[in-house]
Amino acid sequence: MALSPSERIPLIRECATLLDKQDWAEVDLVLGQFGLPTSDYDLPETKAAYVIQMIQNAGDEPLAALHRFLVDEAVGSGHPGRGPWTSENLRLFCSHLAAHKNVVGQVREELARFGVEGFVAHDSIEPSKEWAQVIEQGLADCDAMIVFLHDGFRESAWCDQEVGWVLGRQRPVLPLNYGIHPYGFLGKYQDQPCQNATSVQVAAFVLDWLIKTPSLHGRLSHGLVNAFVTSGSWNFTRRVVPLLEQIASVTDDDLTNMERAARDHVDVRECAIGEQTGPEWVADFVRTRRGPTAAATWVDDTEPPF
């Protein structure tokens, strides 16, 4: 899946931050091994600025591979891909106290319906795996974090470290206020009151925040499209639609999957969306994101149902 500019920028920044800690020879060694350019002329004052200059025009694949390598090095993991994440959907780390894992698990399950993969340590780690290492990998690879601020959170050294790690990586963070206001470095973020909210309502708060954070739209749009094309009811199809309508950029592959669903999937094909049929809505959605002159893409010669 192609990376959007809002996905590339954090990767470039983090690569620059991680390589800034190395000496110049090591920086060039790493860049060269990933097929990225190096230079001996007009060097910027800092290694971070130099790395940004060298990798800002890199292809998506070498950029992503470099980022994975540097993050794995930073957390002491020599096994890329062994983290807790299982898909290319948006990766959301859920920082919480163990006593409230049931509440957090319910929110995660609701978010999963919309294609958001939540990491809840007490539910997501296989018993045979070293839990600290898996948590580190989850923190290293997450796109964003939600923080369940229950009474006692502030006294937990583990939770504080999780939040500090993600803040240090400059990932988006949403504090969920269950009676505790954000504090310390987290205090600069606006919290979402959740004391009397159900898990469905909390998930809706989180989805609204994710939608309003454009840097997350790459993986978020992919997950929402998957939720749309696999919808199990007309009602759920209609719940996903207003979320998708707020996403400006969707990959061609995902748009094609939506077209297939409009033709083949009953809960899209026969769903009324406002005054439109499902296929009519999909046609308009695809047209505005792919361009008005672009032809629809179909998997065979069957005519589209609109």
C-alpha positions in Angstrom: 0.0 0.0 0.0 1.4 3.4 -1.1 2.3 5.8 1.8 0.6 9.1 1.9 2.6 12.3 2.6 1.0 12.4 6.1 2.4 8.9 6.7 5.8 9.5 5.2 6.6 12.7 7.2 6.5 10.9 10.6 8.7 8.1 9.3 11.3 10.6 7.9 11.3 12.5 11.1 11.8 9.5 13.2 14.5 8.0 11.0 16.3 11.4 11.3 16.0 11.4 15.1 17.2 7.8 15.5 20.2 8.3 13.1 21.1 11.6 14.8 22.5 9.5 17.7 25.0 7.7 15.5 28.4 9.0 14.2 28.7 10.3 10.6 30.3 7.1 9.3 27.5 4.9 10.8 24.9 7.2 9.3 26.3 6.8 5.8 26.8 3.0 6.4 23.1 2.6 7.2 21.8 4.8 4.4 24.0 3.0 1.9 22.9 -0.4 2.9 19.3 0.6 2.2 20.2 2.0 -1.2 19.7 5.6 -0.1 22.0 8.4 -1.1 24.9 9.9 0.9 26.9 13.0 0.3 30.3 14.6 1.2 29.4 18.1 0.1 27.5 21.0 1.7 26.7 19.0 4.8 24.0 20.5 7.1 25.0 21.3 10.7 23.2 18.3 12.2 23.0 14.7 11.3 19.2 14.8 11.6 19.0 17.5 9.0 21.4 15.6 6.8 19.3 12.4 7.0 16.1 14.3 6.1 17.9 15.7 3.1 19.1 12.3 2.0 15.8 10.3 2.5 13.0 12.8 1.8 12.7 11.6 -1.8 13.2 7.9 -1.1 10.7 5.4 -2.3 8.1 4.1 0.1 9.6 0.6 0.4 13.2 1.6 1.3 11.9 4.3 3.6 9.6 1.9 5.4 12.4 -0.7 5.6 14.9 1.8 7.0 12.3 2.9 9.6 11.6 -0.7 10.7 15.3 -1.4 11.0 16.0 1.7 13.1 13.0 1.2 15.4 14.0 -2.5 15.9 17.5 -1.4 16.8 16.2 1.2 19.2 14.1 -1.3 21.1 16.7 -4.0 21.0 14.7 -6.3 18.8 16.3 -8.3 16.0 13.1 -9.7 14.8 11.1 -7.3 12.6 7.4 -8.2 12.2 7.2 -10.1 15.5 5.3 -7.3 17.3 1.7 -7.6 18.3 0.2 -6.0 15.2 -1.6 -8.4 12.8 -2.8 -6.1 9.9 -2.1 -3.0 7.9 -4.9 -1.2 9.7 -4.4 1.8 12.0 -2.4 0.7 15.1 -3.7 2.1 18.3 -1.9 1.5 21.6 -4.2 1.5 24.6 -2.4 2.5 27.8 -4.4 1.4 30.8 -4.4 -0.1 34.3 -4.8 -3.9 34.5 -7.8 -3.5 36.8 -9.7 -2.0 33.9 -8.7 -4.3 31.1 -12.4 -5.4 30.6 -13.5 -1.9 29.9 -10.5 -1.3 27.6 -11.1 -4.6 25.8 -14.7 -3.7 25.0 -13.6 -0.4 23.5 -11.0 -2.2 21.4 -13.6 -4.7 20.1 -15.9 -1.8 19.1 -13.0 -0.1 17.3 -12.0 -3.3 15.5 -15.4 -3.3 13.8 -14.3 -0.1 12.1 -10.9 -1.4 11.1 -8.8 0.0 13.9 -6.4 -2.4 15.5 -6.1 -1.8 19.3 -3.3 -3.2 21.4 -4.4 -4.0 24.9 -1.5 -5.6 26.7 -3.3 -7.9 29.0 -5.4 -9.4 26.1 -3.1 -9.1 23.1 0.1 -10.8 24.4 0.5 -14.6 23.9 1.4 -16.3 27.2 4.6 -17.7 25.7 6.0 -14.3 24.7 8.1 -12.0 26.8 5.5 -9.4 27.7 7.9 -6.5 28.1 9.4 -7.0 24.7 6.0 -7.3 23.0 4.9 -4.0 24.7 8.1 -2.3 23.5 7.4 -3.5 20.0 3.8 -2.3 20.3 5.0 1.1 21.4 7.6 1.3 18.7 5.2 0.5 15.8 2.0 2.2 17.0 0.5 5.0 15.0 -1.3 6.6 17.9 -2.2 6.1 21.6 -5.3 6.4 23.7 -4.8 6.7 27.5 -7.4 5.4 29.9 -7.0 7.7 32.9 -8.6 5.8 35.7 -7.9 6.4 39.4 -4.4 5.0 40.1 -3.0 5.6 36.6 -0.7 8.3 37.8 0.9 5.9 40.3 1.7 3.3 37.7 5.3 3.6 36.6 4.6 1.3 33.6 1.7 3.4 32.3 3.8 6.6 32.7 6.6 5.0 30.7 4.2 3.9 27.9 2.9 7.5 27.6 6.3 9.0 27.7 7.6 6.7 25.0 4.8 7.6 22.6 5.0 11.3 23.4 8.8 11.1 22.7 8.0 9.6 19.3 5.6 12.5 18.6 2.7 10.2 17.9 -0.9 11.6 18.4 -2.3 10.9 21.9 -5.9 11.1 23.2 -6.3 11.2 27.0 -9.7 9.6 28.1 -10.8 11.1 31.4 -12.3 8.5 33.7 -12.0 10.8 36.7 -8.3 11.8 36.2 -7.2 14.8 34.2 -4.1 14.7 32.0 -0.9 15.7 33.9 2.8 16.3 33.2 3.7 16.4 29.5 0.3 14.8 28.8 -1.4 17.8 30.3 -1.0 19.8 27.0 -3.6 17.5 25.3 -7.3 18.1 25.5 -8.9 15.2 27.3 -12.2 13.4 26.4 -14.6 13.0 29.4 -15.6 9.3 29.6 -16.8 8.7 33.1 -20.4 7.9 32.2 -19.8 6.7 28.7 -20.5 3.2 27.3 -17.8 1.4 25.4 -19.7 2.2 22.1 -19.7 5.9 23.0 -16.0 5.9 23.9 -15.2 4.2 20.6 -17.2 6.9 18.8 -15.2 9.6 20.6 -11.9 7.9 19.6 -13.1 7.5 15.9 -14.0 11.2 15.8 -10.5 12.1 17.1 -8.8 9.8 14.6 -10.8 11.3 11.8 -9.8 14.8 12.9 -6.1 13.8 12.9 -5.1 13.9 9.2 -1.7 12.3 9.8 -3.5 9.1 10.6 -5.7 8.9 7.6 -3.5 6.5 5.6 -4.0 3.4 7.6 -7.4 4.7 9.0 -8.9 4.9 5.5 -7.7 1.4 4.7 -9.4 0.0 7.8 -12.6 1.9 7.2 -12.7 0.6 3.6 -12.3 -3.0 4.9 -15.1 -2.4 7.4 -17.3 -1.0 4.6 -16.7 -3.8 2.1 -17.2 -6.6 4.7 -20.2 -4.9 6.4 -22.7 -7.4 7.9 -25.8 -5.2 7.7 -27.3 -2.1 6.0 -27.2 -0.3 9.3 -23.5 -0.9 9.8 -22.8 0.2 6.2 -24.6 3.4 6.9 -22.5 3.9 10.1 -19.2 3.6 8.2 -20.3 6.0 5.4 -20.0 9.3 7.3 -16.6 8.4 8.5 -15.3 7.6 5.0 -16.8 10.8 3.7 -14.4 12.7 5.9 -11.3 11.0 4.4 -10.0 12.9 1.4 -7.4 10.4 0.2 -8.0 6.7 -0.4 -5.7 4.3 -2.4 -6.7 3.0 -5.8 -6.7 -0.6 -4.5 -9.2 0.4 -1.7 -11.4 2.3 -4.2 -11.5 -0.8 -6.4 -12.5 -2.9 -3.5 -15.4 -0.5 -2.8 -16.5 -0.8 -6.4 -16.4 -4.6 -6.1 -18.5 -4.5 -3.0 -21.0 -2.2 -4.7 -21.5 -4.9 -7.3 -21.1 -8.1 -5.3 -21.8 -7.5 -1.6 -25.5 -7.4 -0.7 -25.1 -5.1 2.3 -23.6 -2.5 0.1 -25.4 -3.2 -3.2 -28.9 -3.1 -1.7 -28.3 -0.5 1.0 -30.0 2.9 0.8 -27.6 5.7 1.8 -29.5 8.9 2.1 -31.4 9.3 -1.2 -28.9 7.1 -3.1 -28.5 3.4 -3.5 -25.3 1.9 -2.2 -23.8 1.6 -5.8 -24.7 5.2 -6.6 -23.0 6.4 -3.4 -19.9 4.4 -4.1 -19.7 5.7 -7.7 -19.8 9.3 -6.4 -17.3 8.6 -3.6 -14.8 6.9 -6.0 -15.3 9.6 -8.7 -14.4 12.4 -6.3 -11.3 10.7 -5.0 -10.0 9.1 -8.2 -11.0 12.0 -10.6 -14.1 12.6 -12.7 -12.5 11.3 -15.9 -11.2 8.0 -14.4 -12.9 4.9 -15.5 -14.3 2.5 -12.9 -12.1 -0.6 -12.3 -13.8 -4.0 -12.3 -12.5 -7.5 -11.8 -14.2 -8.8 -15.0 -16.4 -7.7 -17.9 -19.6 -7.6 -15.8 -21.3 -4.2 -16.1 -21.5 -2.2 -12.8 -24.9 -2.1 -11.2 -25.4 1.6 -11.8 
